[in-house]
Amino acid sequence: MKPLQSLAMGLLVIAMSARFHGYDALPDPVGWLLVLLGVRGLPTELDHRATLRSLALLAGAVSVVLWFPAVTTDLYDADASLGWAANLPQLAFTALLAHALASRAAAAGDGRSARWLGITRTAIVVVGLLPVLVFGAGVSSLEVTSYLAAGITALLLIWLLFAYASRPWAAPVLDESPTGPASPS
């Protein structure tokens, strides 16, 4: 599987939810494992690769705790903004991923991909800040809009990852050094 495909599949598992007795049958930690595999397969020259790995690990650790229904219920019952705060590592990861890939695409001369990834990055940041207005400023009329925008933005990123999976700038650079024994002369 190509790195961007693994990232897209992982983010799709994270975005989807199939609840049975409060538990998600599509556990987010499994999605984060796919994301980590995708990050591992990204080109080593990708800007912020180590930070992406760290954010994915952090978001994955948070998702393990949040998989338990009682924890999630207690978190949102205490204050809905705590649920938003728990998702900050995921928001930071997706925004940085879109940014790093946009930079890589631009450097490779793929301007259209760079623009779409840049737009997606900006949308993720805006959607990530909407809860500040909803919970912090009390603009509750934006709550449904913020959830809808978050879902659309997540789907856009997932779609772009699948669409760009075969682009040369998204593939890891293969080591071209000989690995076998030297051939006799």
PyRosetta script that sets phi, psi and omega in degrees:
from pyrosetta import init, pose_from_sequence

init()
pose = pose_from_sequence("MKPLQSLAMGLLVIAMSARFHGYDALPDPVGWLLVLLGVRGLPTELDHRATLRSLALLAGAVSVVLWFPAVTTDLYDADASLGWAANLPQLAFTALLAHALASRAAAAGDGRSARWLGITRTAIVVVGLLPVLVFGAGVSSLEVTSYLAAGITALLLIWLLFAYASRPWAAPVLDESPTGPASPS")
pose.set_psi(1, 137.6)
pose.set_omega(1, 179.4)
pose.set_phi(2, -72.9)
pose.set_psi(2, 151.2)
pose.set_omega(2, -176.6)
pose.set_phi(3, -54.3)
pose.set_psi(3, -44.6)
pose.set_omega(3, -179.1)
pose.set_phi(4, -69.3)
pose.set_psi(4, -29.1)
pose.set_omega(4, 175.4)
pose.set_phi(5, -66.9)
pose.set_psi(5, -42.9)
pose.set_omega(5, 178.1)
pose.set_phi(6, -63.4)
pose.set_psi(6, -42.5)
pose.set_omega(6, 176.6)
pose.set_phi(7, -61.1)
pose.set_psi(7, -45.4)
pose.set_omega(7, -179.1)
pose.set_phi(8, -64.1)
pose.set_psi(8, -44.1)
pose.set_omega(8, 178.9)
pose.set_phi(9, -62.6)
pose.set_psi(9, -42.5)
pose.set_omega(9, 178.4)
pose.set_phi(10, -62.7)
pose.set_psi(10, -45.2)
pose.set_omega(10, 179.2)
pose.set_phi(11, -67.1)
pose.set_psi(11, -30.7)
pose.set_omega(11, 176.1)
pose.set_phi(12, -67.0)
pose.set_psi(12, -43.4)
pose.set_omega(12, 176.8)
pose.set_phi(13, -61.2)
pose.set_psi(13, -40.2)
pose.set_omega(13, 180.0)
pose.set_phi(14, -66.8)
pose.set_psi(14, -40.4)
pose.set_omega(14, -177.1)
pose.set_phi(15, -72.0)
pose.set_psi(15, -30.9)
pose.set_omega(15, -177.0)
pose.set_phi(16, -86.0)
pose.set_psi(16, 155.8)
pose.set_omega(16, 179.3)
pose.set_phi(17, -143.3)
pose.set_psi(17, 132.4)
pose.set_omega(17, 175.2)
pose.set_phi(18, -133.7)
pose.set_psi(18, 94.9)
pose.set_omega(18, -173.7)
pose.set_phi(19, -84.3)
pose.set_psi(19, 130.7)
pose.set_omega(19, 172.1)
pose.set_phi(20, -132.4)
pose.set_psi(20, 112.6)
pose.set_omega(20, -177.6)
pose.set_phi(21, 54.8)
pose.set_psi(21, 37.2)
pose.set_omega(21, 176.9)
pose.set_phi(22, 90.2)
pose.set_psi(22, -20.0)
pose.set_omega(22, -178.3)
pose.set_phi(23, -91.5)
pose.set_psi(23, 145.9)
pose.set_omega(23, 178.7)
pose.set_phi(24, -86.1)
pose.set_psi(24, 119.8)
pose.set_omega(24, 178.8)
pose.set_phi(25, -71.5)
pose.set_psi(25, -16.3)
pose.set_omega(25, 173.1)
pose.set_phi(26, -110.1)
pose.set_psi(26, 76.1)
pose.set_omega(26, -172.2)
pose.set_phi(27, -63.8)
pose.set_psi(27, 132.0)
pose.set_omega(27, 179.2)
pose.set_phi(28, -56.3)
pose.set_psi(28, -35.8)
pose.set_omega(28, 177.8)
pose.set_phi(29, -57.9)
pose.set_psi(29, -33.3)
pose.set_omega(29, 176.2)
pose.set_phi(30, -65.8)
pose.set_psi(30, -40.8)
pose.set_omega(30, 176.2)
pose.set_phi(31, -60.9)
pose.set_psi(31, -41.3)
pose.set_omega(31, -179.8)
pose.set_phi(32, -68.4)
pose.set_psi(32, -29.6)
pose.set_omega(32, 174.2)
pose.set_phi(33, -64.7)
pose.set_psi(33, -42.3)
pose.set_omega(33, 176.2)
pose.set_phi(34, -63.6)
pose.set_psi(34, -39.2)
pose.set_omega(34, 177.6)
pose.set_phi(35, -62.1)
pose.set_psi(35, -45.2)
pose.set_omega(35, 179.4)
pose.set_phi(36, -61.9)
pose.set_psi(36, -38.7)
pose.set_omega(36, 175.9)
pose.set_phi(37, -62.9)
pose.set_psi(37, -40.0)
pose.set_omega(37, 177.6)
pose.set_phi(38, -64.6)
pose.set_psi(38, -42.8)
pose.set_omega(38, 178.9)
pose.set_phi(39, -62.7)
pose.set_psi(39, -41.6)
pose.set_omega(39, 179.6)
pose.set_phi(40, -60.6)
pose.set_psi(40, -32.8)
pose.set_omega(40, -178.7)
pose.set_phi(41, -85.5)
pose.set_psi(41, -7.8)
pose.set_omega(41, 179.9)
pose.set_phi(42, -66.2)
pose.set_psi(42, 156.0)
pose.set_omega(42, 178.3)
pose.set_phi(43, -55.9)
pose.set_psi(43, 138.3)
pose.set_omega(43, -178.3)
pose.set_phi(44, -64.7)
pose.set_psi(44, -22.0)
pose.set_omega(44, -179.4)
pose.set_phi(45, -83.3)
pose.set_psi(45, -3.1)
pose.set_omega(45, -177.7)
pose.set_phi(46, -62.9)
pose.set_psi(46, 129.3)
pose.set_omega(46, 176.7)
pose.set_phi(47, -59.0)
pose.set_psi(47, 140.5)
pose.set_omega(47, 174.0)
pose.set_phi(48, 67.2)
pose.set_psi(48, 19.2)
pose.set_omega(48, -177.8)
pose.set_phi(49, -60.1)
pose.set_psi(49, -43.4)
pose.set_omega(49, 180.0)
pose.set_phi(50, -65.9)
pose.set_psi(50, -38.6)
pose.set_omega(50, 178.5)
pose.set_phi(51, -67.3)
pose.set_psi(51, -38.6)
pose.set_omega(51, 176.4)
pose.set_phi(52, -60.4)
pose.set_psi(52, -42.9)
pose.set_omega(52, 178.7)
pose.set_phi(53, -62.2)
pose.set_psi(53, -44.6)
pose.set_omega(53, -179.9)
pose.set_phi(54, -63.6)
pose.set_psi(54, -43.4)
pose.set_omega(54, 178.9)
pose.set_phi(55, -65.3)
pose.set_psi(55, -38.5)
pose.set_omega(55, 177.9)
pose.set_phi(56, -65.2)
pose.set_psi(56, -40.5)
pose.set_omega(56, 176.5)
pose.set_phi(57, -63.1)
pose.set_psi(57, -43.8)
pose.set_omega(57, 179.2)
pose.set_phi(58, -64.1)
pose.set_psi(58, -47.7)
pose.set_omega(58, 179.3)
pose.set_phi(59, -62.9)
pose.set_psi(59, -37.5)
pose.set_omega(59, 176.9)
pose.set_phi(60, -64.7)
pose.set_psi(60, -41.1)
pose.set_omega(60, 177.9)
pose.set_phi(61, -64.1)
pose.set_psi(61, -42.2)
pose.set_omega(61, 177.7)
pose.set_phi(62, -63.0)
pose.set_psi(62, -39.7)
pose.set_omega(62, -178.1)
pose.set_phi(63, -67.1)
pose.set_psi(63, -29.6)
pose.set_omega(63, 176.4)
pose.set_phi(64, -63.2)
pose.set_psi(64, -45.0)
pose.set_omega(64, 179.9)
pose.set_phi(65, -66.9)
pose.set_psi(65, -42.8)
pose.set_omega(65, -176.4)
pose.set_phi(66, -75.3)
pose.set_psi(66, -9.4)
pose.set_omega(66, 178.8)
pose.set_phi(67, -65.9)
pose.set_psi(67, -26.9)
pose.set_omega(67, -179.5)
pose.set_phi(68, -79.0)
pose.set_psi(68, 122.1)
pose.set_omega(68, -174.3)
pose.set_phi(69, -56.9)
pose.set_psi(69, -36.9)
pose.set_omega(69, -178.1)
pose.set_phi(70, -63.8)
pose.set_psi(70, -37.6)
pose.set_omega(70, 180.0)
pose.set_phi(71, -66.1)
pose.set_psi(71, -47.3)
pose.set_omega(71, -179.7)
pose.set_phi(72, -62.2)
pose.set_psi(72, -44.4)
pose.set_omega(72, 179.3)
pose.set_phi(73, -61.1)
pose.set_psi(73, -47.0)
pose.set_omega(73, 179.5)
pose.set_phi(74, -61.9)
pose.set_psi(74, -38.9)
pose.set_omega(74, -179.2)
pose.set_phi(75, -63.4)
pose.set_psi(75, -50.0)
pose.set_omega(75, -178.2)
pose.set_phi(76, -72.5)
pose.set_psi(76, -31.1)
pose.set_omega(76, 176.6)
pose.set_phi(77, -68.4)
pose.set_psi(77, -35.6)
pose.set_omega(77, 179.6)
pose.set_phi(78, -66.5)
pose.set_psi(78, -47.5)
pose.set_omega(78, 178.5)
pose.set_phi(79, -173.0)
pose.set_psi(79, 125.4)
pose.set_omega(79, -177.9)
pose.set_phi(80, -59.4)
pose.set_psi(80, -28.1)
pose.set_omega(80, 179.7)
pose.set_phi(81, -68.3)
pose.set_psi(81, -20.8)
pose.set_omega(81, 176.1)
pose.set_phi(82, -67.9)
pose.set_psi(82, -34.8)
pose.set_omega(82, 175.5)
pose.set_phi(83, -63.1)
pose.set_psi(83, -40.9)
pose.set_omega(83, 176.5)
pose.set_phi(84, -62.8)
pose.set_psi(84, -45.3)
pose.set_omega(84, -179.1)
pose.set_phi(85, -61.4)
pose.set_psi(85, -36.2)
pose.set_omega(85, 178.9)
pose.set_phi(86, -66.5)
pose.set_psi(86, -23.7)
pose.set_omega(86, 179.8)
pose.set_phi(87, -91.5)
pose.set_psi(87, -0.6)
pose.set_omega(87, -178.8)
pose.set_phi(88, -59.9)
pose.set_psi(88, -41.1)
pose.set_omega(88, 177.1)
pose.set_phi(89, -60.0)
pose.set_psi(89, -37.6)
pose.set_omega(89, 177.8)
pose.set_phi(90, -66.3)
pose.set_psi(90, -43.5)
pose.set_omega(90, 177.9)
pose.set_phi(91, -62.5)
pose.set_psi(91, -43.9)
pose.set_omega(91, 179.8)
pose.set_phi(92, -63.1)
pose.set_psi(92, -41.6)
pose.set_omega(92, 179.3)
pose.set_phi(93, -61.0)
pose.set_psi(93, -50.3)
pose.set_omega(93, -175.9)
pose.set_phi(94, -66.2)
pose.set_psi(94, -38.4)
pose.set_omega(94, 178.4)
pose.set_phi(95, -65.4)
pose.set_psi(95, -44.0)
pose.set_omega(95, -179.8)
pose.set_phi(96, -68.4)
pose.set_psi(96, -36.7)
pose.set_omega(96, 177.3)
pose.set_phi(97, -61.6)
pose.set_psi(97, -48.2)
pose.set_omega(97, 179.0)
pose.set_phi(98, -61.7)
pose.set_psi(98, -39.6)
pose.set_omega(98, 179.0)
pose.set_phi(99, -64.1)
pose.set_psi(99, -48.3)
pose.set_omega(99, -178.1)
pose.set_phi(100, -63.8)
pose.set_psi(100, -41.6)
pose.set_omega(100, 179.5)
pose.set_phi(101, -69.7)
pose.set_psi(101, -35.1)
pose.set_omega(101, 176.4)
pose.set_phi(102, -62.9)
pose.set_psi(102, -42.5)
pose.set_omega(102, 178.6)
pose.set_phi(103, -63.9)
pose.set_psi(103, -41.8)
pose.set_omega(103, -179.7)
pose.set_phi(104, -65.3)
pose.set_psi(104, -43.2)
pose.set_omega(104, 179.2)
pose.set_phi(105, -64.6)
pose.set_psi(105, -41.6)
pose.set_omega(105, 179.1)
pose.set_phi(106, -63.1)
pose.set_psi(106, -42.3)
pose.set_omega(106, 179.7)
pose.set_phi(107, -64.1)
pose.set_psi(107, -29.3)
pose.set_omega(107, 179.4)
pose.set_phi(108, -86.3)
pose.set_psi(108, -1.1)
pose.set_omega(108, 179.0)
pose.set_phi(109, 84.8)
pose.set_psi(109, 12.5)
pose.set_omega(109, 179.0)
pose.set_phi(110, -94.9)
pose.set_psi(110, 77.4)
pose.set_omega(110, -173.9)
pose.set_phi(111, -63.3)
pose.set_psi(111, -38.5)
pose.set_omega(111, -179.0)
pose.set_phi(112, -64.2)
pose.set_psi(112, -46.0)
pose.set_omega(112, 178.1)
pose.set_phi(113, -63.0)
pose.set_psi(113, -41.5)
pose.set_omega(113, 179.4)
pose.set_phi(114, -61.3)
pose.set_psi(114, -40.9)
pose.set_omega(114, 179.3)
pose.set_phi(115, -65.4)
pose.set_psi(115, -45.7)
pose.set_omega(115, 179.7)
pose.set_phi(116, -63.3)
pose.set_psi(116, -42.1)
pose.set_omega(116, 178.2)
pose.set_phi(117, -67.5)
pose.set_psi(117, -35.6)
pose.set_omega(117, 176.2)
pose.set_phi(118, -65.8)
pose.set_psi(118, -41.5)
pose.set_omega(118, 176.1)
pose.set_phi(119, -62.2)
pose.set_psi(119, -43.0)
pose.set_omega(119, 179.4)
pose.set_phi(120, -63.0)
pose.set_psi(120, -43.3)
pose.set_omega(120, 176.8)
pose.set_phi(121, -56.8)
pose.set_psi(121, -47.7)
pose.set_omega(121, -179.4)
pose.set_phi(122, -63.1)
pose.set_psi(122, -41.7)
pose.set_omega(122, 178.5)
pose.set_phi(123, -62.2)
pose.set_psi(123, -40.6)
pose.set_omega(123, 179.1)
pose.set_phi(124, -62.7)
pose.set_psi(124, -42.9)
pose.set_omega(124, 179.3)
pose.set_phi(125, -63.9)
pose.set_psi(125, -45.6)
pose.set_omega(125, 180.0)
pose.set_phi(126, -62.4)
pose.set_psi(126, -47.0)
pose.set_omega(126, 179.3)
pose.set_phi(127, -62.9)
pose.set_psi(127, -36.6)
pose.set_omega(127, 178.9)
pose.set_phi(128, -66.7)
pose.set_psi(128, -27.0)
pose.set_omega(128, -179.9)
pose.set_phi(129, -91.8)
pose.set_psi(129, -15.2)
pose.set_omega(129, 179.9)
pose.set_phi(130, -56.0)
pose.set_psi(130, -39.6)
pose.set_omega(130, 178.8)
pose.set_phi(131, -60.7)
pose.set_psi(131, -22.5)
pose.set_omega(131, 175.2)
pose.set_phi(132, -62.0)
pose.set_psi(132, -41.1)
pose.set_omega(132, 177.0)
pose.set_phi(133, -71.0)
pose.set_psi(133, -42.6)
pose.set_omega(133, -176.6)
pose.set_phi(134, -66.3)
pose.set_psi(134, -52.1)
pose.set_omega(134, -175.0)
pose.set_phi(135, -90.5)
pose.set_psi(135, -40.1)
pose.set_omega(135, -176.4)
pose.set_phi(136, -77.8)
pose.set_psi(136, -45.3)
pose.set_omega(136, -177.6)
pose.set_phi(137, -95.4)
pose.set_psi(137, -4.0)
pose.set_omega(137, 177.1)
pose.set_phi(138, 73.6)
pose.set_psi(138, 24.6)
pose.set_omega(138, 178.5)
pose.set_phi(139, -88.1)
pose.set_psi(139, 73.3)
pose.set_omega(139, -174.1)
pose.set_phi(140, -67.4)
pose.set_psi(140, -17.0)
pose.set_omega(140, 178.5)
pose.set_phi(141, -66.3)
pose.set_psi(141, -17.5)
pose.set_omega(141, 178.7)
pose.set_phi(142, -92.0)
pose.set_psi(142, -1.5)
pose.set_omega(142, -174.7)
pose.set_phi(143, -61.6)
pose.set_psi(143, -52.0)
pose.set_omega(143, -180.0)
pose.set_phi(144, -63.8)
pose.set_psi(144, -40.3)
pose.set_omega(144, 178.6)
pose.set_phi(145, -61.1)
pose.set_psi(145, -41.0)
pose.set_omega(145, -178.8)
pose.set_phi(146, -66.8)
pose.set_psi(146, -38.1)
pose.set_omega(146, 177.5)
pose.set_phi(147, -66.9)
pose.set_psi(147, -41.8)
pose.set_omega(147, 178.6)
pose.set_phi(148, -64.6)
pose.set_psi(148, -44.9)
pose.set_omega(148, 178.8)
pose.set_phi(149, -63.1)
pose.set_psi(149, -38.8)
pose.set_omega(149, 178.8)
pose.set_phi(150, -63.3)
pose.set_psi(150, -42.9)
pose.set_omega(150, 179.0)
pose.set_phi(151, -64.7)
pose.set_psi(151, -43.9)
pose.set_omega(151, 179.6)
pose.set_phi(152, -64.9)
pose.set_psi(152, -41.4)
pose.set_omega(152, 179.7)
pose.set_phi(153, -64.8)
pose.set_psi(153, -42.0)
pose.set_omega(153, 178.2)
pose.set_phi(154, -61.7)
pose.set_psi(154, -44.7)
pose.set_omega(154, 179.2)
pose.set_phi(155, -64.6)
pose.set_psi(155, -36.6)
pose.set_omega(155, 177.5)
pose.set_phi(156, -62.4)
pose.set_psi(156, -46.7)
pose.set_omega(156, 179.4)
pose.set_phi(157, -61.6)
pose.set_psi(157, -44.5)
pose.set_omega(157, -179.9)
pose.set_phi(158, -61.1)
pose.set_psi(158, -45.2)
pose.set_omega(158, 179.2)
pose.set_phi(159, -61.1)
pose.set_psi(159, -44.4)
pose.set_omega(159, 179.8)
pose.set_phi(160, -63.8)
pose.set_psi(160, -39.1)
pose.set_omega(160, 178.7)
pose.set_phi(161, -62.1)
pose.set_psi(161, -44.3)
pose.set_omega(161, 176.2)
pose.set_phi(162, -63.8)
pose.set_psi(162, -43.6)
pose.set_omega(162, -176.7)
pose.set_phi(163, -65.4)
pose.set_psi(163, -33.5)
pose.set_omega(163, -175.3)
pose.set_phi(164, -99.8)
pose.set_psi(164, 6.1)
pose.set_omega(164, -175.6)
pose.set_phi(165, -58.3)
pose.set_psi(165, -30.6)
pose.set_omega(165, -177.2)
pose.set_phi(166, -95.2)
pose.set_psi(166, 2.1)
pose.set_omega(166, 180.0)
pose.set_phi(167, -68.0)
pose.set_psi(167, 141.4)
pose.set_omega(167, -178.6)
pose.set_phi(168, -58.7)
pose.set_psi(168, -35.0)
pose.set_omega(168, -178.8)
pose.set_phi(169, -70.7)
pose.set_psi(169, -14.6)
pose.set_omega(169, -179.6)
pose.set_phi(170, -94.8)
pose.set_psi(170, -8.8)
pose.set_omega(170, -177.0)
pose.set_phi(171, -90.8)
pose.set_psi(171, 144.0)
pose.set_omega(171, 175.9)
pose.set_phi(172, -67.5)
pose.set_psi(172, 147.9)
pose.set_omega(172, 177.6)
pose.set_phi(173, -76.2)
pose.set_psi(173, 124.3)
pose.set_omega(173, -179.0)
pose.set_phi(174, -81.4)
pose.set_psi(174, 142.7)
pose.set_omega(174, 177.3)
pose.set_phi(175, -73.9)
pose.set_psi(175, 121.2)
pose.set_omega(175, -176.9)
pose.set_phi(176, -97.6)
pose.set_psi(176, 9.9)
pose.set_omega(176, 178.8)
pose.set_phi(177, -76.5)
pose.set_psi(177, 149.0)
pose.set_omega(177, -179.9)
pose.set_phi(178, -67.1)
pose.set_psi(178, 138.7)
pose.set_omega(178, -178.7)
pose.set_phi(179, -110.1)
pose.set_psi(179, -17.5)
pose.set_omega(179, -178.2)
pose.set_phi(180, -90.5)
pose.set_psi(180, 177.2)
pose.set_omega(180, 177.8)
pose.set_phi(181, -66.4)
pose.set_psi(181, 153.9)
pose.set_omega(181, -179.9)
pose.set_phi(182, -65.6)
pose.set_psi(182, 137.7)
pose.set_omega(182, 179.7)
pose.set_phi(183, -80.1)
pose.set_psi(183, 145.3)
pose.set_omega(183, 179.9)
pose.set_phi(184, -68.8)
pose.set_psi(184, 145.7)
pose.set_omega(184, 179.8)
pose.set_phi(185, -88.2)
pose.dump_pdb("model.pdb")
